[in-house]
Amino acid sequence: MISFCCPSRGRPELAKRLVDTATETQKGETEFLFYLNDDDPKLEQYRDLLDEKHYEIGPNQSTCWSWNLMCDKASHDVVMLMGDDVQVLTKDWDQKIVDQINKYEDKILMVVPTDGRMKGTRALDFHEPTLWGDTPLPSAHFAVHKNWTNTLGYLAPPFFWHWYVDTYTQKVARTLNRCLYLPTVEFKAKKIIGDDAGQQIRKTFRIPWRDVFVWEKVRGRHLQADVTALKEKISVTSRK
């Protein structure tokens, strides 16, 4: 029903927890597509904890590239950009997400579940599916149909390395009035203390500074081009 695209490094227990919580609550059959690094000191632990059908091993690389490679491998029509720190809490979460996307003939919809980042925001005032058109939703995980990824050519905007992927995608979706906040599906995601994988991204590779620069450069012309491409897909579908 849904394919999870999820790079993971140094956190095999969390990857296993994601698989367990998703399968315990799913209605259909979730496809797990973990991208693992061949230089990960905990690679053997991943092999011990995960079914080999759930992962691919390759060089340490941009998280965005890994998300996109896993999306290309996905066999289900709906794909989710995921982090390995997520726990899935809602029963039949997959059916609830797919049902919302299927309300649109063109399938062009970004679905954003609630998670632990919503605290202190007005998103907590909403308890039913809501098209979100103004302020960004503080959630890093989202689902889209392959109609979305095939139209744009990617799940994660490839000009980023790690940051701003959800910010960019949400901005595109909100501009189209196709960003759906789904509070009836709850994920639990919390910042990890002592996160070696995160430190690699932040300090070793200095990706935050690089991605801030890219965001400032692409959010005008490139973002509008993506909006235009999706609008055309919506328009073509409506004319059939």
C-alpha positions, -999 to +999 in steps of 0.1 A: +000+000+000+028+025+010+066+024+005+087+039+033+119+056+019+144+059+048+181+065+049+195+052+082+230+053+098+241+043+133+206+036+146+197-001+138+174-003+169+154+027+157+151+013+122+138-020+137+113-001+158+100+018+128+094-016+110+077-030+141+054-001+149+044+003+112+036-034+107+018-037+140-006-009+130-009-012+092-039-024+073-021-033+040+015-043+035+042-016+040+073-018+019+105-007+038+133+007+018+162+016+041+194+029+026+224+019+047+261+031+045+288+005+038+311+023+063+285+023+091+302+009+123+268-007+131+261-023+097+263-058+111+236-049+137+213-037+109+219-071+092+210-089+124+178-068+131+164-063+096+152-086+069+176-082+040+146-074+017+142-042+037+175-025+029+202-016+004+238-010+012+259+016-006+284+045-001+279+072+025+262+100+005+237+128+005+205+119+024+184+134-004+201+112-030+193+082-008+156+092-004+154+095-042+171+062-049+147+044-026+117+062-042+128+049-076+129+013-062+094+017-045+068-008-058+038+009-042+020+039-057+023+060-025+057+068-011+067+083+022+098+103+030+107+089+064+133+092+092+143+062+112+133+079+145+096+075+138+072+053+157+038+048+140+010+049+165-023+050+146-042+018+136-048+016+098-026+046+093-017+035+057-054+032+047-061+066+061-033+082+041-042+065+009-079+073+013-071+110+013-049+108-018-076+088-036-101+117-032-082+135-059-084+120-094-049+134-103-035+120-070-015+153-065-016+157-027+010+160+000-002+143+032+015+154+065+007+133+096+009+148+130+041+141+151+058+153+182+069+185+165+034+200+166+036+210+202+031+247+207+016+253+172-019+260+161-019+226+143-030+211+176-063+230+173-073+208+143-086+173+147-099+165+112-080+164+078-073+200+068-059+216+037-031+238+050-025+270+031-006+295+052+021+288+078+044+258+074+036+226+093+064+215+116+066+179+104+095+163+085+076+133+072+052+132+043+034+110+018+029+116-019+017+095-049+040+085-077+021+109-099+038+136-079+073+121-080+070+111-116+059+147-126+088+164-108+113+136-113+121+132-076+107+127-041+133+149-023+144+181-042+179+169-054+196+203-051+195+199-013+217+175+006+196+170+037+178+201+051+148+220+036+134+190+018+101+191+037+101+229+037+104+231+000+079+203-007+054+218+017+058+253+000+050+237-033+020+218-020+006+248-001+009+270-031-012+244-050-036+242-020-027+205-019-010+202+014-032+181+037-026+180+075-038+147+087-041+148+125-060+115+125-026+097+118-001+101+145+036+095+143+059+099+172+092+115+164+116+132+188+150+148+185+177+122+195+202+132+221+238+122+214+230+116+177+262+106+160+246+104+126+232+139+130+266+152+141+281+139+109+256+158+089+259+190+109+295+193+118+316+170+096+300+179+063+286+213+073+255+205+053+232+230+071+251+260+059+253+246+024+215+239+023+206+273+037+225+288+007+207+266-018+173+273-003+178+310-007+188+305-043+162+280-055+130+289-036+120+314-063+126+302-098+129+264-092+101+262-067+077+280-091+087+256-119+077+227-098+044+243-090+038+249-127+046+213-136+021+199-110-006+224-120-002+211-156-006+175-143-037+185-124-051+203-155-044+174-179-061+150-156-092+172-152-096+174-189-097+137-195 
